[in-house]
Amino acid sequence: MDRREFLASSAAALAGLALGGASNPLFAKKADRDYNMILLGDTHFDVAPESVYHSEYTEEDLARLERHRKEFVRNGEMWKERCPRMLKRAGCLVDEQTKMVLQAGDLIQGDCGNPLIHKKMLSDAVARIKEELSPVPLVSVIGNHDMRGTGARKAYLEFMPELLSRELGKVIDGSTFSFEVGDDVYIVMDFNKPDDALIDRLLDDSRDARNTFILSHGPVLPINGGNRWFFHGRNKPGQNEARLHFRREFAQRNTIVICGHTHVTEMIDWYGDGGRITQMTVSSVWSKPERGVYEVETEGSENYRADYVLKDNSAKMDPSAFELFEQYRPGVKRYILSDAAGSYKMKVSGRRVRIEFYAGDSSRKSAEFVLR
């Protein structure tokens, strides 16, 4: 089947999504053993000039305002030419076994100052992605930027569940939900405001899944450097108990975590709590030309350490974060980190899972990560 035939047949299949999950081939229990997903990391959709989406944005903290304005400039520059090229390349990865596009949050920059403009930004971002990756469904998880700004979270929750319900052919009524592809389950978590009871229920309801995938904007395993910004990693009452509970639940399910947030391509393979968590961080923030070339910055479990990279805010880090990091370091058996950004193709064959990475708009595979 060539791409023209595939697009025609896929368009016909997608026309039936409005009939509900039962008619959607994604949810057939005896689906094909082999399928693939196109992965996009943070995209921070935005355009220049700043006035298009940010004319009503205000911030009392002048230092914060200046940091955000620098982000607007970065985004406008990369979406002028590089990110459209990257999306076009990602579109070429779609084939007859592609089930959907998974986007790991921070779909947009946010910081609109007006919920109506925020919705417009979300709509424009979706349209831009689907222009190159249609007709396969798009699933996006909420990121911190997707809910940043005046009335932004409410605007997101008014816009995105309705879109996802159409894309998945089932009712989605919040920012934490699950769906199935054949015998595999995908649990989408709101990293910003996790609903622990709902996550537990979604895990319980899918005990017989062949593979369990967690889609979260922020990481589940702590990132290099000891930063606490990972799932239930904050130093707040009740967080430690919740962290250990879900670490055990995810490990005993041998979950694969797909996340974003850190703007790097990173794989962590961690063993503990009677099982295994493999975390793949994906990035589509092609902020500099050199990030369109894949180069390994560091590799090997010995390079997963709390003192490896201390970012600009390292002086503000809670020292106990490094002690927390040390709870994970001995269990890391494989580790690889690159600053490269681009698009990814996750191939699932039974219990075998691997991810092909295409840096920038590379016509050739830049790297392959064997997760299972």
Summary of the structure (lengths in Angstrom):
residues: 372
radius of gyration: 19.6
end to end distance: 28.5
largest distance: 57.2
contacts: 1251
relative contact order: 0.14
helix: 37%
strand: 23%
